């Protein structure tokens, strides 16, 4: 799937110019930050699903699972290297069904379809030969690794309550796995304990008190085996859907200083076969609903103060592999990039996209490894948006979404504009809210240096397209399978910012004075 377009077709330019333009003043409050993300905020997952994983009468995983992904493809390697570095979380629904072939574990079964198994599969196995291959790959591509551990090892499903797993977690297999990892010198940034076991669970659940006690066991194990604090991986949990009572109970039991990062999952678009998916993505009031989850998690973090704050450790938008008609298209970026913007304002430190590859929601095509549109939006965020989030206010159509951060490469600020409207473009002027001027008019910003602008649009103007144009140039891999150049347009600072209908734009302004960014 290689295309040789030099520019996006002229129909796109005409389509953008026919929309009605609305003037909007955007005020950036640069005196102080409202939140701070990790430097590697953009994160992706690699999942365990085998090719037999099917939903909605389709089986979109192919050979994209951790155990069968071909790690030699240049397109895959180059896509990861472009982030320099990319945070990857290895995990997913089947991680609590994975044993590690090391120590006392001698057999190494493959995942097999099994009706009474967790998520319909039997137990699977990670051999140390495959772990060696993965780590050579991670080292070669410069990955910052989070590894999701099996938190059900040694437990059994309750005979009286379906989905509840009881008994104590047995850490020996994890101990042996960590010892092997240490002996090889493999770098693990963090370990996440279990997958979607919180609250009512997804497939399986564990009581909050039990989970709290056992995350202490894991923390002590990590401290014992990793003797040097500077190389000691962080402990993350619970890696499931937020439920206030469960989260509070688990943190009360574990106490402060145990869980380094509080992780949760977001799938706010619902099931992947929802025929109303596109309408949800383009509805600002629907997108806003998930802010209550972010606020709840933020409140728990402020109460218990884990060292690393909160992480969205998995978010694919639509459940069960995503939507075959939407997740791989330009339209999905309206949900994805808005979610990253919103999460960053609620002090979420990391946002992990399900998945790098696999299902319908992979950033890369599962068979060709060609990047889908969301890949380019994620890469631009990683390169342009710094860790310090700034407050933004505006009075306008709610279809215009705006988020501002200090620029990743100083000086200046970087903004992302997301225009959900089908028939309305926006002409933006900026104002700088000066400190101590509450109640007084803001100062219109007049730049002197050229702005750096990156405008993302669908190739044909149809947001269901799976090719994105950056500044009217189609983003397609080169013949050598490299990521194409992603250069900005330099725009005269005296002109307003123009955001076309149903488009996304990143804008970096080097001479915008924001004290929080100094």
KOLMI-274755 format. One record per residue: x, y, z of N, C-alpha, C in turn; residue in three letters. Coordinates in steps of 0.2 Angstrom, whole numbers, plus 5000, padded with zeros to 4 digits. Example, Ala and Ser with C-alpha at 12.3 -4.5 7.8 and 13.67 -1.06 7.14 Angstrom:
% residues 2
506649725039506249785039506649845039ALA;506449895035506849955036506450005039SER;
//
This chain:
% residues 518
500449945000500050005000500450065000UNK;500750084994501150144994500950184989UNK;500850254990500550304986501150354984UNK;501050384978501550424976501350494975UNK;500850514979500550584978501150634980UNK;501150684977501650744979501250794984UNK;500550804982500150854985499450824986UNK;499150844991498450824992498050844986UNK;497550814983497150834978496850904979UNK;496750934973496451004974495751004977UNK;495350954976494750954979494750964987UNK;495250944990495250954997495351024999UNK;495751064995495851134996495251174994UNK;494851154989494251184988493751174993UNK;493651104996493251085001493351135007UNK;493951145009494151185015493951255014UNK;493951285008493851355007493151365007UNK;492751315006491951335005491651345012UNK;491951325017491651325024491551395026UNK;491151405031490951475034491551485039UNK;491851545039492351555044492051595050UNK;492251575056492051615062492651635065UNK;492651695068493251725071493151705079UNK;493751685081493851665088494451695091UNK;494351725097494951745101495151695106UNK;495751665106495951615111496451645116UNK;496251645122496751675128497151615131UNK;497751625131498251575134498451605140UNK;498351565146498551595152499251565154UNK;499751595152500451575153500851585159UNK;500551615164500851635170501051575174UNK;500651525174500751465178500551405175UNK;500851345176500551285173499951265177UNK;499451225173498951195177499051125178UNK;499551095174499651025175500351005172UNK;500650945173501250925171501250855169UNK;501450835163501450765160502150745161UNK;502250675160502850645159503150675152UNK;503850675152504150695146503950645140UNK;503850585142503550535137502850515138UNK;502450565137501750565138501450515133UNK;501650525127501350475122501650405123UNK;501150355123501350285124500850245120UNK;501150185118500750135115500750075118UNK;500350025116500349965119500549905114UNK;500749855116500849795112500449735116UNK;499949705113499549655116499649585115UNK;499349545119499549475119499049435114UNK;498549465111498049435107498349385101UNK;498149325101498349285095497849295089UNK;498049275084497649285077496949265078UNK;496749215083496049185083495649235087UNK;495849295089495449335093494949375088UNK;494349365089493849385084493249425088UNK;493049475085492449515088492049545082UNK;491449545083490949575077491049535071UNK;491149475071491249435065491849455061UNK;492349475064492949485061493549475065UNK;494149455062494749435066495349485064UNK;495349545067495849595064496549595067UNK;496649545072497349545075497949515071UNK;497749465067498249435063498849415067UNK;499449425064500049415068500349475071UNK;499949515075500149575078500249565086UNK;500149505088500149495095500949485097UNK;501049495104501749495106502149435105UNK;501749375105502149315104502249295096UNK;501849325092501949315085502149365080UNK;502249425083502449485079503149475076UNK;503149485069503849485066504249555068UNK;504749545072505049605074505649635069UNK;505649595063506149615058505949665053UNK;505349685053505149735048505449805049UNK;505649825043505949895044505449945045UNK;504849935042504349985043504149995051UNK;504149935054503949935061504549965065UNK;505149955064505749975067505750055066UNK;505650075060505750145059505150185062UNK;504550155062503950195066504150205073UNK;504450155076504550165083505150215084UNK;505650205080506250245081506150325080UNK;505650335076505450405075505250445081UNK;505050415086504850445093505550465097UNK;505950415097506650435100506550465107UNK;506350435112506050365112505350365112UNK;505050305112504350285112504250245118UNK;503750265122503550225128503050165126UNK;503250105127502750055125502550015132UNK;501949995132501749955138501549885135UNK;501849835137501749765135501149735140UNK;500549725137500049695142499449695138UNK;498849685141498249675138497849625142UNK;497249605139496749565142497049495144UNK;497449465140497749405142498349405146UNK;498549455149499149455153499149425159UNK;498549415162498349375168498349305167UNK;498449285160498349215158499049195156UNK;499549235157500249225154500749195159UNK;501049135158501549115163502249125159UNK;502749135163503449145161503849075161UNK;504049055156504448995156505149005158UNK;505149005165505849015168505748985175UNK;506248965178506248935185505848865185UNK;505348855189505048795190504548785184UNK;504348835180503948825174504248795168UNK;504048735166504448695161504048695155UNK;503348695155502948685149502748755147UNK;502748765140502548835137502048825132UNK;501348825134500848815130500648885126UNK;500448875120500148925116499448945118UNK;499249005117498549025118498148985113UNK;497548955116497148915112496448935114UNK;495948935109495248945110494948895115UNK;494648925121494348885126493748915129UNK;493248885128492548925130492548945137UNK;492848905142492848925149493448955151UNK;493848975147494449015148494349085149UNK;494849115152494849195153494849225146UNK;494349265144494249295138494149245132UNK;493949185134493849135129494549095127UNK;495049105131495749075129496049035135UNK;496448985133496748945138497348985140UNK;497748965145498348995147498848995141UNK;499249045141499849055136500449065140UNK;501049065136501649065139502149115136UNK;502549145139503149185137503749155138UNK;504049125133504749095134505249145134UNK;505849125137506349175138506749185132UNK;506649135127506949145120506549205117UNK;505849205118505549265115505649325119UNK;505749325125505849385129506549415127UNK;507049365126507649395123507549435116UNK;507149405112507049435105506749505106UNK;506249505111505849565112506349625115UNK;506749605119507249645122507749675118UNK;507949635113508449655108508149705104UNK;507449695102507049735098506949805102UNK;506749805108506649865112507349905113UNK;507849865114508549905114508649935108UNK;508549905102508749925096508349985094UNK;507749985096507250045094507250095099UNK;507550085105507550145110506850145114UNK;506550085115505950085119506050105126UNK;505550135129505450145136504950095138UNK;505050045142504649985143504249985150UNK;503549975149503149955155502949885153UNK;502949845158502849775157502249755162UNK;501649725159501149705163501149635165UNK;501149635172501249565175500649525176UNK;500649465177500049415178499949425186UNK;499349455187499149465194498649405197UNK;498549355192498049305194498449235196UNK;499149235195499449175196499349145203UNK;499149085203499049055209498349055212UNK;497949105209497249105211496749065207UNK;496149055210495649015206495049055206UNK;494649045201493949075200493449055206UNK;493149095209492649075214492049035211UNK;491848985215491348945213490648975214UNK;490649025218490049055220489849125216UNK;490449155214490349225211490749225204UNK;490349225199490649225192491149285191UNK;491749275189492249325187492649345193UNK;492449325199492849345205493449285206UNK;494049315207494649265208494849275215UNK;494949215218495049215225495749185227UNK;495949185233496549155235497149205234UNK;497749185236498349235236498749225230UNK;498949285228499349285222500049255224UNK;500249215219500949175220501449215216UNK;501949245220502449285216503049245213UNK;503149185214503749145212503849155205UNK;503349145201503549145194503749215191UNK;503449265195503649335193504349345196UNK;504549325202505149325205505749295200UNK;505549235197506049205193506149245186UNK;505549275184505549315178505949375179UNK;505849405184506249475186507049455187UNK;507149395190507849385191508249365184UNK;507849335180508149325173508249385169UNK;507749435170507749495167508349535169UNK;508449535176509049575179509649545176UNK;509749475176510349445174510549455167UNK;510049475163510249495156510349565155UNK;510249605160510349675160509749715156UNK;509149685155508649715152508349765156UNK;508149825152507949885156507149885156UNK;506849885162506149895162506049955166UNK;505650005163505550065167504950055172UNK;504450015171503950005176503649935175UNK;503349915181502949855180502249865183UNK;501749845179501049855180500749795183UNK;500349795188500149735192499449715189UNK;499349675185498649645183498349695177UNK;497849665174497449705169496749705170UNK;496449765171495649765172495349725177UNK;495649715183495449675188495049725193UNK;495049785192494749835197493949835196UNK;493649855202492949865201492549795200UNK;492149805195491749745192492149705187UNK;492749725186493249695181493049685174UNK;493449655170493349635163493549565162UNK;493149525163493349455162493449425169UNK;493849465173494049435180494049505184UNK;494049485191494049545196494349515202UNK;494649555206494949545213494749595217UNK;494549575224494349625229494849675230UNK;494649735231495149795232495649775238UNK;495349755243495849745249496349685247UNK;496149635244496649585242497149615237UNK;496949655232497449685228497849735231UNK;497649765236498049815240498649775244UNK;498449725247498949685250499449655246UNK;499249635240499749605236500149645232UNK;499949705230500349755227500949775232UNK;500849765238501349775243501849725242UNK;501649665241502149605240502549615234UNK;502249645229502549655223503049715224UNK;502849765227503349825228503949795232UNK;503849755237504449725241504849685237UNK;504549645232504949605228505349645223UNK;505149695221505549745216506049775220UNK;505949795226506449825230507049775232UNK;506849715233507349665235507749645229UNK;507449635223507849615217508249665214UNK;507949725214508349785211508649825216UNK;509249815218509549845224509649915223UNK;509849945217509950015216509350055215UNK;509250105219508650145218508550175211UNK;509150195208509150225202508950185196UNK;508950115197508750065191508150025193UNK;507850045199507250005201506650025197UNK;506349985194505749995191505150015195UNK;504750065193504150085196503650035196UNK;503150035201502649985202501950025201UNK;501550005196500950035193500349995195UNK;499850025196499149985196498650035197UNK;497950005197497749935195497749925188UNK;497749975183497649955176496949935174UNK;496449965177495749945175495350005175UNK;494649995174494250055174494150085181UNK;494050145181494050185187493350175191UNK;493350155197492750145201493050175208UNK;492650225210492950265216493050225222UNK;492550185224492550145230493150095230UNK;493250065224493750015224494450045224UNK;494550095220495150135220495350155227UNK;494850185230495050215237495250155242UNK;494850105242494950045246495650015245UNK;495850005239496449975237497050025239UNK;497050085239497550135241497550145248UNK;497050135251497050145259497350085262UNK;497250025259497549965261498349965259UNK;498549985253499249975251499650035255UNK;499350095256499650145259500050185254UNK;500350245257500750285252501450255251UNK;501750265246502450245244502450175241UNK;501850145240501950075237501750085229UNK;501250105227501050115220501350185218UNK;501850175213502150235211501750275206UNK;501350245202500850275197500150235198UNK;499650275198498950255198498750245190UNK;498550185188498450175181497650155180UNK;497450185175496750165173496650165166UNK;496050145164495850135157495250175154UNK;495350195148494750235145494550205139UNK;493950185138493650165132492950205131UNK;492950265131492350305131491850305125UNK;492150275120491650265114491250205114UNK;491350165119490850105119491050045114UNK;490650005113490849945108490949965101UNK;491449925098491749945092491249935086UNK;490649905087490149895082489549945082UNK;489649995087489150045087489050085081UNK;488450085078488450125071488450195072UNK;488350215079488350285080489050315082UNK;489550275080490250295082490450355080UNK;490350375073490650435070490250495074UNK;489650485075489250545078489550555085UNK;489750505089490050515095490750555095UNK;491150535090491750565089491750645088UNK;491150655084491150725082490650765086UNK;490450745092489950775097490350805103UNK;490550865103490950895109490650875116UNK;489950875116489650865123489750795125UNK;489750745120489950675121490650665123UNK;491150695120491850695121491950725128UNK;491550775130491650805137491450755143UNK;491050705142490850665147491350635151UNK;491850615148492450575151492850615156UNK;492750685155493150725160492950705167UNK;492350685169492150665175492650605178UNK;492750555173493250505175493950535177UNK;494150575173494850615174494850645181UNK;494250685182494250725188494250675194UNK;493850615194493850565199494550535200UNK;494850515195495550495196496050545199UNK;495950605197496350665199496250675207UNK;495650665209495450675216495850625220UNK;495750565218496150505221496850515222UNK;497150535216497850555216498050605221UNK;497650655222497750715226497750695234UNK;497250635235497150615241497750565244UNK;497950525239498450475241499150485239UNK;499250535234499850555231500350505229UNK;500250465225500750415222501250455218UNK;501850435218502450475216502350495209UNK;502150455204502050465197501350495195UNK;500950505200500250525198499850475194UNK;499450495190498950455186499150445179UNK;499050385177499250365170498550335167UNK;498450355160497950315156498450265153UNK;498350205156498850145154498550105148UNK;497950125146497650095140497050135138UNK;497050155132496450185129496350175121UNK;495850135119495850125112495150155109UNK;494850195113494250225111493650185111UNK;493650135106493050085105493350015108UNK;492949985111493049915114493149865109UNK;493449805111493449745107493749755100UNK;494349785101494749795094494649855090UNK;494149895093494049955089493549955084UNK;493350005080492850005075493249995068UNK;493049945064493349935058493249995053UNK;492650035054492550085049492750155051UNK;493050155058493250225060493950225063UNK;494150175067494750185071495350185067UNK;495350165061495950175056495950235052UNK;495450275053495350335048495550395051UNK;495550445047495750515050495250535055UNK;494650515055494150545060494350525067UNK;494650465068494850445074495250495078UNK;495650535074496050585077495750635081UNK;495050645079494650695083494550675090UNK;494450605091494350575098495050575101UNK;495550545098496150525101496550585103UNK;496650635099497050695101496650735106UNK;496050735105495650775110495750745117UNK;495750675117495850635123496450655127UNK;497050655122497650675125497650745128UNK;497350785124497350855127496950865133UNK;496350835134495950835140496350795146UNK;496650735144496950705150497550745152UNK;497950775148498550815150498250875155UNK;497650905154497450955158497250935165UNK;497150865166496950835172497550805175UNK;498150825173498750805176498850725175UNK;498650695170498750625169499450625165UNK;499950585168500650595166500750555160UNK;500450505158500550465152499850445149UNK;499850435143499250415139499450355134UNK;499250295136499450235132498850225127UNK;499050225120498550205115498550135114UNK;497950105114497850035112497750035105UNK;498150015100498849985101499250015096UNK;499949995097500450015092500249975085UNK;500049915086499849875080499349815083UNK;498849805078498449755080497649785081UNK;497249735080496549755080496349815075UNK;495849845076495649905071495949965073UNK;496149975080496350035083497150045083UNK;497549995079498250005079498450065076UNK;499050095078499250155075499650135068UNK;499750075068500050045061499649995059UNK;499549985052499149935049499449865051UNK;499049815053499249755056499549705051UNK;499549715044499849675040500349715036UNK;500249775034500749815030501249855034UNK;501049865041501449915045501449985043UNK;501050005038500950065036500650105041UNK;500850165043500550205048499850225046UNK;499350225051498750255050498750325052UNK;498250365051498250435052498450455059UNK;498150415064498350435071499050435073UNK;499450395069500150385071500450455070UNK;500250495064500650555063500350605068UNK;499750605070499550655076499950635082UNK;500050575084500350555090501150575089UNK;501450565084502150585083502250665083UNK;501750705081501850775081501750795088UNK;501250765092501150785099501850775103UNK;502150715102502750695105503350745104UNK;503350765098503850815096503750885097UNK;503150905098502950975099502750995106UNK;502350955109501950975115502450955121UNK;502651005125503050995131502650965136UNK;502950955142502650925148502250975152UNK;502251045151501951085155501251115151UNK;500751095154500051115151499851185154UNK;499551225149499351295151498551295150UNK;498251335154497551355153497451395147UNK;496851375144496651405138495851425139UNK;495651485137494951505137494751535131UNK;494151525129493951555123493151555123UNK;492851595119492151595118491951585111UNK;491751525110491551515103491151445102UNK;491051425096490751365095491151305098UNK;490751265102491151205106491451155101UNK;491351165095491651115090492451135089UNK;492651195092493351205091493651185098UNK;494051135098494451115104495151145104UNK;495451175109496051205110496451175116UNK;497051155115497451145121498151175120UNK;498451195125499151235125499651205130UNK;500251195127500751175132501351215130UNK;501851215135502451245133502751205127UNK;503151235123503451195117503951145120UNK;503951095117504451035119505151065118UNK;505251095113505951125112505851205113UNK;506151225118506151295120506451345114UNK;506151405114505651435118504951435115UNK;504451465119503851465116503251425118UNK;502751425115502151385117501951345110UNK;501651285111501351245106500651235108UNK;500151235103499451225103499251175098UNK;498751145100498351095096497651125095UNK;497451135089496751155087496351095084UNK;495851075086495451025083494751045081UNK;494551045075493951075072493551015071UNK;492951005075492550955074491950975068UNK;491951035067491351055063491451035055UNK;490951015052490950995045490951055041UNK;490651105043490551165038490751235040UNK;491151235046491351295048492151295050UNK;492451345047493251355048493251405054UNK;493851415057493951465062494551505061UNK;494451565062495051615061495251635068UNK;495851625070496051625077496451685078UNK;496351725083496751775086496951755093UNK;497551765095497751745102497851805106UNK;497751795113497851845118498251815123UNK;498651855127499051835132498751865139UNK;498551815143498351835150498851855154UNK;498951915156499551935160499351925167UNK;499851905171499751885178499551955182UNK;499051945186498852005191498352045187UNK;498152025181497652065177496952045178UNK;496752005183496051975183495552035183UNK;495052015178494552065177494652115172UNK;495252125170495452175165495552145158UNK;495552185153495552155146496252115145UNK;496252065142496852025140497252065134UNK;497852055134498252085129498352045122UNK;498052075117498152035111498852025109UNK;499051965107499751945106499851955098UNK;500351995097500652015091501351985090UNK;501451935086502051905086502551935081UNK;503151925082503651955077504051905073UNK;504051835076504351785072503851745068UNK;504051715063503551665059503351615064UNK;502651595063502451535067502551475063UNK;502651415067502751345064502051315064UNK;501751295058501051265058501151205055UNK;500751155057500651085055499951075054UNK;499651075048498951065047498750995045UNK;498350955048498150885046497450885044UNK;497450855038496750845034496750775031UNK;496150755030496050695026496250705019UNK;496450655016496750655009496250685004UNK;495650655004495050674999494550725002UNK;494650745008494150785012493650745015UNK;493650675014493150635018493550605024UNK;493250625030493650605036493650535037UNK;493350495033493350415034493950395030UNK;494350435027494950415023495450395028UNK;495850345025496450315030497150345028UNK;497150405024497750435022497650505025UNK;498150535028498150605031498650645027UNK;498450705026498950755023499150805028UNK;499850815028500150865033500350925028UNK;500050985030500151045025500151025018UNK;499550985016499350975010499850925006UNK;500250885010500750835007500450765010UNK;500250715006500050655009500650625013UNK;500450595019500950555023500950485021UNK;501450465017501550395015502350385016UNK;502450315018503150295019503550305013UNK;504150315014504650315008504750245005UNK;505150245000505250174997505750135002UNK;506050165006506550135011506150125018UNK;505450135018505050125023505150165029UNK;505450225028505550275033504950315034UNK;504850355040504350395041504450465036UNK;503950485033504150545028504350605033UNK;504650655030504750715033504150755035UNK;504150785041503550815044503750885046UNK;503850925041504050995042503551045042UNK;503651095046503051145047503051195041UNK;502451225041502451285036502651345041UNK;503051395038503251455042502751505040UNK;502351535044501851575043501951645046UNK;501851695042501951765044501551775051UNK;501851805056501551815062501051865062UNK;500951905057500451955057499851935055UNK;499751875052499151845050498851805055UNK;498151795055497851755060497951685058UNK;497751645063497851565062497151545059UNK;497251505054496651475051496551405051UNK;495951385054495851305055495351285051UNK;495451245046494951225041494451175044UNK;493851175041493351125044493551055044UNK;493351025050493550955051494350935049UNK;494750985052495450975052495750985059UNK;496450965059496750975066497451005064UNK;497651055069498251095067498651095074UNK;499251085073499751105078500051175076UNK;500151215081500451275080500951295085UNK;501651305084502151325088502351405087UNK;502251435093502451515093503051525097UNK;503651535094504251545098504251605102UNK;503951655100504051725104503451735108UNK;503051685110502451695115502751695122UNK;502651745125502951755132502551725137UNK;502751665140502351625145502851615151UNK;502751645156503251635162503251565164UNK;502751525163502751455165503251415161UNK;503451445155503851405150504551425151UNK;504751475155505451495155505851435158UNK;
//
